[in-house]
Amino acid sequence: MKHMSKTDQQHAEKMRAALKGRKIIDVRYMTKKEADAWGWYNRPVVMFLDDKTFLVPMRDDEGNDGGAIHCTAVEHGGYTIT
């Protein structure tokens, strides 16, 4: 972490505290109704964690639309989910 800015380090620590040790309990695509409520055209994958947290890939850090996520699971060959 020595090459990260102080802000990046703070964000990483916040994410680590919220996500480390959590378990993904469900994965599905966002519904059209949900995407409409967020003002999005794209319907990204939503990952639900065991503490009711959910993760939604976004196009950018301003939340301008749903985004893609790349999976690097070696046994599955790696792929991008949009």
N, C-alpha and C positions, 0 to 999 in steps of 0.2 A: 504493500500500500504506500510505499514511500514516493512513488511517482504520481500519486493522486493529489489533486488540490484539496485544501481543507474542506471546502464545500462537498466535494465528491466523497471524501472520507466520512463526513457527517451523514450524508445520504446513505452510504453503504452500511454504516453502523445501524442506522434506523431500520433499513430493510433487513439486515441480518437479525436484529432483535425481533422483528415481526415475523420472519419467515423460517429461520433456522429451526429444524426439528419438527416443523409442521408436516402434515400428511395431506396429499391431494386425495380427496374422497370422491370427486366427480369431475368430469370434463364434458362440455357440450358446446355447440355453437350458440351464440347469442341469438335470441329470437328477433324477428323483424320488429315486433312491438318494442322490445328492449332497445334495439338499435335506433328506432324512431325517437324513443324517449331521450336518448343521448344526443340526438341530432345527427346521427351517422348514417351513411349509405352502406358501408361495409358491416358485415356481421362476423366479428372475430370469435375465436375459441375463448371460452370462459372456464377457468379452473377454480374449483371450490375446495377450500381447505377445511380441516377438521375443527377450526375455531370460528367458522362462519365468515372468514376472510375470503374474498374472491379476487382473482387476478385476471385482468383484461388487457391484452396487447393493444397498444395505441399507435397510431401513425407517428406521433411526436409527443413531446412532453407537455404540449398544450392541450392534448386530447382532441385534435381536429378530426379524427375518424378512427375507426377500428384498424388495427394493424396485423402484421404477420408475426409468427414466432417460428424459430428454427429449432428443430429437435436434432441433437447430435448423438442419439442413442446408437452406439456402434452395432449392436445386434440387429437393429432395424434399418441400418444403412444410411441413416440421416435423411431428413426431409424437412421441407418448409410447409407450415400450415397457414393458410390464409383464410 
